[in-house]
């Protein structure tokens, strides 16, 4: 048997696969399709302090190898989550992580203050990077100073570990990650979606009411992978990789690049059982290659250019 467990330092997961926020509802919606307790964990849909309607439709557009969404972080708010959802989740033998949102620094802090004392939450994922709330994609994670101040304010309040979720829509994501780490983030998750748009040439109008949305899915994986490698090479806190993961091989690439765990997002729309299939495929790879513990693969990317050239020359023949 392969040991698929991974240790984030503040939280041990039975395997490295988490279901990503925004693609997995509050977890309960997927209970008819898979055993939630077989997951390493899942991140619930983002919570503001009060309920939020999100953006008006249309707010989803399919693209080649991807999906653009402008949902606008629709959610039920902390009161309804605590009263109606969390009681059904807290008995699960898996990590339940809450994605925390806010219009202001004060709202982020209020959400965390409210949730601090509730049983059944393993950690908070601080969503400072959603690009589809406002036109233009503005979010705190675009600036290291703003990132530092917000993470520091939430860290002062939180009784639970903080995972800071970063935006890819920046010049140097490693610099943003370093600011989050300095402010006290216990882990970094990346990447959130890429700012994108789609146009209906017949009507000459945007396909999304919000004009812009966030691109996710297989199309973003190579860029997300590069960013995870850059951040994992820069920070000392654990990194959680996100972006276009739809197979065990995809997940293994992120682990080799330095991620200690991964989040599966858009693949959940295509296949509700995708996360469990990915876990199974990771285990099959390890068994095939005689790997006893999946942690043996974390950060083990070999970037020796001479070795790469030799493999390339061999493959040509």
C-alpha positions in Angstrom: 0.0 0.0 0.0 1.3 3.5 -0.9 1.2 6.1 1.8 -0.6 9.0 0.1 -0.7 11.3 3.2 0.9 14.7 3.1 1.8 17.0 6.0 1.2 20.7 5.7 2.8 21.3 9.1 -0.4 22.7 10.5 -2.7 20.0 9.0 -2.1 16.4 7.9 -4.1 15.3 4.9 -4.9 11.6 4.1 -3.9 12.4 0.5 -2.8 15.5 -1.4 -6.0 16.2 -3.3 -8.4 18.9 -2.2 -11.6 20.0 -4.1 -11.3 23.7 -4.9 -13.5 26.5 -3.7 -16.2 27.7 -6.1 -16.3 24.4 -8.0 -17.5 22.1 -5.2 -20.4 24.1 -3.6 -20.4 23.6 0.1 -19.4 19.9 -0.2 -22.9 18.6 0.4 -23.9 19.1 -3.3 -21.3 16.4 -4.2 -22.2 13.9 -1.5 -24.5 11.9 -3.9 -21.7 11.4 -6.4 -18.7 10.6 -4.2 -17.6 9.7 -0.7 -16.3 13.1 0.7 -14.2 11.3 3.3 -12.0 9.8 0.6 -10.8 13.3 -0.3 -7.8 14.9 1.3 -10.3 17.7 2.0 -12.3 20.3 0.3 -12.7 24.1 0.3 -16.2 25.4 0.6 -17.6 28.1 -1.6 -16.4 31.6 -0.6 -18.1 33.3 2.3 -18.7 37.0 2.8 -20.2 38.1 6.1 -23.7 38.4 4.6 -25.4 36.7 1.7 -24.4 37.7 -1.8 -26.2 37.3 -5.1 -23.2 37.5 -7.3 -23.2 38.8 -10.9 -26.2 38.7 -13.2 -26.2 36.1 -16.0 -24.8 35.2 -18.4 -21.8 34.4 -16.2 -20.3 31.2 -17.6 -18.7 30.8 -21.0 -16.9 27.7 -22.3 -13.7 28.2 -24.2 -11.3 25.8 -25.9 -9.8 23.7 -23.1 -11.3 26.0 -20.5 -14.1 27.9 -18.8 -14.6 31.6 -18.1 -16.7 32.4 -15.1 -18.0 35.6 -13.7 -20.1 34.2 -10.9 -19.1 37.1 -8.6 -18.7 35.0 -5.5 -22.4 34.3 -4.9 -22.8 32.9 -1.4 -25.1 32.4 1.6 -23.1 34.3 4.2 -21.7 33.2 7.6 -25.0 32.9 9.5 -26.6 30.5 7.1 -23.4 28.6 6.7 -23.0 28.1 10.5 -26.7 27.2 10.9 -27.5 25.1 7.9 -24.2 23.7 6.4 -21.5 23.3 8.9 -23.5 21.0 11.3 -23.7 18.5 8.4 -20.0 18.8 7.6 -18.3 18.8 11.0 -18.6 15.0 11.5 -16.8 14.2 8.3 -13.4 12.5 8.4 -11.7 14.9 6.1 -10.4 18.5 6.2 -13.1 21.1 5.7 -11.5 24.5 4.8 -13.5 27.7 4.5 -12.8 30.2 1.8 -13.0 33.7 3.3 -14.0 36.8 1.2 -14.5 40.4 1.9 -15.2 43.8 0.2 -12.9 45.5 2.8 -10.2 44.4 5.2 -12.7 44.8 8.0 -15.1 42.4 6.4 -12.4 39.7 6.0 -11.7 40.1 9.7 -15.4 40.0 10.6 -15.9 36.7 8.7 -12.9 35.1 10.5 -14.0 36.4 13.9 -17.5 34.9 13.4 -16.1 31.5 12.2 -13.2 31.3 14.7 -15.2 29.5 17.4 -17.1 27.0 15.3 -16.2 23.3 15.3 -15.4 21.4 12.2 -13.3 23.9 10.3 -9.6 22.9 9.7 -8.3 26.2 8.2 -9.2 29.3 6.4 -8.3 30.0 2.7 -8.1 33.7 2.3 -9.5 34.6 -1.1 -7.7 37.9 -2.0 -7.5 37.0 -5.7 -10.9 36.6 -7.4 -10.8 38.5 -10.7 -14.5 38.4 -11.5 -16.1 40.5 -8.7 -15.5 43.8 -10.4 -14.9 44.8 -14.0 -11.2 45.1 -14.4 -10.4 42.2 -12.1 -9.1 44.4 -9.2 -8.2 42.4 -6.1 -5.9 42.8 -3.1 -3.5 40.1 -4.4 -2.2 42.3 -7.2 0.0 44.3 -4.8 2.5 43.0 -2.2 1.8 45.8 0.2 -2.0 45.3 0.2 -1.5 41.6 0.4 0.8 42.0 3.4 -1.6 44.3 5.3 -4.6 42.1 4.7 -3.0 38.8 5.6 -1.5 40.4 8.7 -4.9 41.8 9.8 -6.6 38.4 9.4 -3.7 36.5 11.0 -4.0 38.7 14.1 -7.6 37.6 14.4 -7.6 34.0 13.3 -7.4 31.1 15.7 -6.9 28.7 12.7 -4.2 28.4 10.1 -4.4 30.8 7.1 -3.9 29.7 3.5 -3.5 32.7 1.2 -4.9 32.2 -2.3 -3.0 34.2 -4.9 -3.8 35.7 -8.3 -1.8 34.9 -11.4 -2.6 38.4 -12.9 0.6 39.9 -11.6 4.1 40.5 -12.9 5.9 38.7 -10.1 3.8 36.2 -8.2 6.8 35.1 -6.1 7.0 38.6 -4.7 3.3 38.6 -3.7 3.8 35.1 -2.1 6.8 36.4 -0.1 4.7 39.3 1.2 1.9 36.9 2.3 4.5 34.6 4.0 6.1 37.6 5.8 2.6 38.7 7.1 2.1 35.3 8.7 0.4 33.1 6.1 0.7 29.4 7.1 0.5 28.3 3.4 0.1 29.7 -0.1 -2.4 28.4 -2.6 -2.1 29.3 -6.3 -3.3 30.1 -8.8 -6.7 31.6 -8.9 -8.2 32.2 -12.4 -6.7 34.4 -15.2 -8.5 37.5 -16.1 -10.2 36.8 -19.5 -13.1 37.7 -21.8 -15.1 36.3 -24.7 -17.0 38.2 -27.4 -20.1 37.2 -29.4 -19.2 38.3 -33.0 -22.8 38.2 -34.1 -24.0 40.7 -31.5 -20.7 42.4 -31.1 -21.1 42.2 -27.3 -19.3 40.5 -24.5 -20.5 37.0 -23.7 -20.4 37.8 -20.0 -22.5 40.5 -18.4 -19.5 41.4 -16.3 -17.4 41.7 -19.5 -14.4 40.1 -17.8 -14.3 36.8 -16.0 -11.8 34.2 -14.7 -10.3 31.6 -17.0 -9.8 28.1 -15.6 -9.3 24.6 -16.9 -6.6 22.7 -18.7 -5.7 25.8 -20.8 -4.1 27.5 -17.8 -2.1 24.4 -16.4 1.3 25.1 -17.9 1.3 28.7 -16.6 0.0 27.8 -13.2 2.6 25.1 -13.0 5.4 27.6 -13.7 4.1 29.9 -11.1 3.8 27.2 -8.5 7.4 26.2 -9.1 8.5 29.9 -8.8 6.7 30.3 -5.5 7.7 27.0 -4.0 11.3 28.0 -4.8 10.9 31.3 -3.0 8.8 30.6 0.2 9.3 28.2 3.1 5.6 27.7 3.9 3.7 24.9 2.2 2.4 25.6 -1.3 -0.9 24.2 -2.7 -1.1 24.0 -6.5 -4.1 24.9 -8.5 -4.8 25.2 -12.2 -6.2 22.9 -14.8 -5.6 19.7 -12.9 -7.7 16.9 -14.4 -5.6 13.8 -14.1 -3.2 12.1 -11.7 -0.3 13.0 -14.0 -1.3 16.7 -13.8 -1.3 16.5 -10.0 2.0 14.8 -9.9 3.6 17.6 -12.0 2.5 20.1 -9.4 4.0 17.9 -6.6 7.3 17.6 -8.4 7.3 21.4 -8.9 7.1 21.8 -5.1 3.4 21.8 -4.2 2.6 19.7 -1.1 -1.0 19.4 -2.1 -3.3 20.3 -5.1 -6.8 21.6 -5.6 -9.0 20.3 -8.3 -11.4 22.8 -9.7 -13.0 22.9 -13.2 -12.6 19.2 -13.6 -15.4 18.8 -11.0 -17.9 20.3 -13.6 -16.9 17.8 -16.2 -16.7 14.8 -13.9 -18.1 15.0 -10.3 -15.9 12.0 -9.4 -12.7 13.7 -10.8 -11.0 14.2 -7.5 -11.3 10.6 -6.4 -10.1 9.4 -9.9 -7.0 11.7 -9.5 -6.2 10.2 -6.1 -6.5 6.7 -7.5 -4.2 7.6 -10.5 -1.6 9.1 -8.1 -1.6 5.8 -6.1 -1.3 3.7 -9.3 1.7 5.8 -10.5 3.4 5.3 -7.1 2.8 1.6 -7.1 4.1 1.2 -10.6 7.3 3.1 -9.8 7.9 1.6 -6.4 7.3 4.8 -4.5 6.2 4.0 -0.9 5.2 7.6 0.1 3.9 10.2 -2.2 5.8 12.8 -0.2 9.0 11.4 -1.7 8.0 13.2 -5.0 7.4 16.7 -3.5 9.9 19.2 -4.9 11.9 16.5 -6.7 11.9 18.1 -10.2 15.3 17.6 -11.8 16.2 20.7 -13.8 19.6 19.5 -14.9 19.8 20.7 -18.5 22.3 18.0 -19.5 19.9 15.3 -18.4 17.1 17.0 -20.3 19.2 17.1 -23.5 20.1 13.4 -23.1 16.4 12.4 -22.8 15.5 14.5 -25.8 18.3 13.0 -27.9 17.2 9.5 -26.9 13.5 10.2 -27.8 14.5 11.3 -31.3 15.8 7.9 -32.0 
